[in-house]
Structures are given as structure tokens and as C-alpha cells.
Amino acid sequence: MMQLFFMFPLAVLITCDSDITKETLFSLKHQMHKLEAAFQLQNAEIHELKAENKELKGRMEDLATENNELKDYLRLQLRAHQKRDEVESIGFSATLSSDVALGDNQIIVFDNVVTNNGNGYDFRLGQFTAPVTGLYAFSVTAMCVESETVINVAIMRDSQVIGVAFANGYFF
């Protein structure tokens, strides 16, 4: 048996309308230009947003720092308030138990501490340090025991004179 094969030529004719192709290409190019312009605009906006984001991050860091500082300040205020509540009154009263010869610019260290509410007076140094923020009043009495003796006493705060007392031993 013999088989026969027949081959028929098949031709496909593709026709193009050149006007339609040109319009389509033109339209596609136009759309591509629009997309490129939109892409560039979005890139510029992204760049601006990144810069704004960087500024906002810096501002947030500044605000976080400020917030922490305010928290610390509030904690200190709360502690001071609690200390005030713990101590009914703050103050000290102290005297010298005997006559003392004083030199120039000598700190008077009182050896007889009568009261020391709040423990602000340091009897070793002769200094008072306010344990809490507040208003404090000080009173000093100075007396000379010998005639023709003069004494000047100063109350100091951080090396600054804030009050003085004067006495002389002249009898009239």
C-alpha cells in the first residue's frame, strides 16, 4: 500500500492599514509621554515627602527630648512636694555654748543645735542647705562682750551677702 501525501500551499495575507497603525503608534507615544511626565512628577513628590519626613523625624526627636525633660521636671516637683508633706516644718535653731574669738571671714559653726527640722543645718560645716524649694527666713543676733569691740556678721548664700548684723561693745 502506498500512501500519497498532497501538499497545498497556504498563504496568509496580512494586510495593514498604515493610517490606523500610525494613529495607534501616535496614541501610544502620547500616552507614554504622559506616563513619563506623571512618573517624574511622582518622583519629585516622593523626594519632597522624604525631605519632609526627615524634618518631621527631627521634630519628633526634639519633642521626645522635650517630653523627657518635662517628665524629669515633673518628677522633681513631685519629689519636692512629697518632701514638703513628709516634713511639717523646716528650720533650725542653733547657738554657741561659749564665747568664741572670731577671725575675718570665719564661718560660725554653732555647737548647740536646738532644732533641725528637715536636717538642713550641717553642724559640722556651719551651713544650712534647703532640703526643699521654699521661702526661708533667717534671724541672727550678735553681741560683743568687751568694750571697744566691733563685730559684723553676714548671712551668705552661695558666696553672696544677703543679710548683715552689726554690734559694738561701746557703752554709753
C-alpha positions in Angstrom: 0.0 0.0 0.0 1.1 3.2 -0.9 0.3 6.4 0.8 0.1 9.6 -1.0 0.6 13.0 0.5 -0.6 16.1 -1.0 0.7 19.4 0.0 -1.3 22.5 -0.7 0.4 25.8 -0.3 -1.3 28.0 2.3 -0.7 31.7 2.1 -1.8 34.1 4.8 -2.2 37.6 3.7 -1.7 40.1 6.4 -2.8 43.5 5.5 -2.2 46.6 7.4 -3.8 49.8 7.2 -0.9 52.2 7.6 -3.1 55.1 8.8 -4.6 53.1 11.7 -1.1 51.9 12.7 0.3 55.4 12.7 -2.6 56.7 14.8 -2.2 53.8 17.2 1.6 54.4 17.5 1.0 58.2 17.9 -1.6 57.5 20.7 0.7 55.1 22.4 3.7 57.5 22.2 1.4 60.3 23.6 0.3 58.0 26.5 3.9 57.0 27.1 4.9 60.7 27.4 2.1 61.4 29.8 3.1 58.4 31.9 6.8 59.6 31.9 5.7 63.1 33.0 3.5 61.6 35.7 6.4 59.4 36.8 8.8 62.3 37.0 6.2 64.3 39.0 5.7 61.4 41.4 9.4 61.1 41.8 9.7 64.8 42.7 6.8 64.4 45.2 8.5 61.4 46.7 11.7 63.4 47.1 9.8 66.2 48.8 8.0 63.8 51.0 11.2 62.2 52.0 12.7 65.6 52.9 9.5 66.5 54.9 9.6 63.1 56.6 13.2 63.7 57.6 12.2 67.1 59.1 9.3 65.6 60.9 11.5 62.8 62.4 13.9 65.5 63.7 11.0 67.5 65.2 9.7 64.3 66.7 13.1 63.6 68.3 13.1 67.2 69.6 9.6 66.8 71.1 10.6 63.4 72.6 13.6 65.1 74.3 11.5 68.0 75.5 8.9 65.5 76.7 11.5 63.6 78.7 12.8 66.8 80.2 9.3 67.8 81.2 8.8 64.3 82.8 12.0 64.7 84.7 11.0 68.2 85.9 7.6 66.9 87.0 9.2 64.0 88.9 11.5 66.5 90.7 8.5 68.7 91.5 6.6 65.7 92.8 9.5 64.6 95.0 9.8 68.2 96.4 6.1 68.2 97.1 6.3 64.8 98.8 9.3 66.0 100.9 7.2 69.0 102.0 4.5 66.7 103.0 6.9 64.5 104.9 8.4 67.3 107.0 5.9 69.6 108.7 8.3 72.4 109.0 11.8 73.1 108.0 14.2 75.2 110.1 16.9 75.2 112.6 17.8 77.0 115.7 21.4 76.9 117.0 23.6 78.8 119.5 27.1 78.9 120.7 27.6 77.4 124.1 30.5 79.7 125.0 32.2 82.9 123.8 34.2 82.5 120.6 37.0 84.6 119.2 36.3 85.0 115.5 38.7 85.8 112.7 37.9 87.7 109.5 35.6 85.8 107.1 35.3 82.9 109.5 32.2 80.7 109.3 30.5 80.4 112.7 29.8 76.8 113.5 27.2 76.6 116.2 27.9 73.8 118.6 24.5 73.7 120.3 21.8 72.7 117.8 18.4 73.2 119.4 16.2 72.2 116.5 17.0 70.9 113.0 13.6 70.1 111.3 14.3 68.8 107.8 18.0 68.2 108.7 19.0 71.3 106.6 21.7 72.5 109.1 25.0 70.8 108.9 26.6 71.3 112.4 30.0 70.1 111.1 30.3 72.8 108.5 28.0 75.5 109.9 26.0 75.6 106.7 22.3 75.3 106.0 21.1 73.7 102.8 17.4 73.9 102.0 16.1 70.4 101.6 13.1 71.5 99.5 12.4 74.6 97.5 10.6 77.2 99.5 10.7 80.6 101.3 13.1 80.7 104.2 13.6 83.4 106.8 16.8 83.8 108.9 17.5 85.7 112.0 20.8 86.5 113.7 21.7 88.0 117.0 25.3 89.2 117.5 26.7 90.6 120.8 30.1 92.0 121.8 31.2 91.4 125.4 34.2 93.7 125.6 34.2 97.4 125.3 35.5 99.0 122.1 34.9 95.7 120.2 33.1 95.7 116.9 31.5 92.7 115.2 30.0 92.4 111.7 28.1 89.2 110.9 26.9 88.4 107.4 24.4 85.8 106.2 25.8 84.3 102.9 24.1 82.5 100.1 26.4 80.9 97.5 29.2 83.3 98.5 26.9 86.4 98.2 26.0 88.5 101.3 22.2 88.5 101.7 22.0 89.9 105.3 24.2 91.6 107.9 24.2 92.2 111.6 26.4 94.7 113.4 27.3 95.1 117.1 29.8 97.2 119.1 30.9 97.0 122.6 30.7 100.7 123.5 28.6 101.5 126.5 27.1 104.9 126.7 
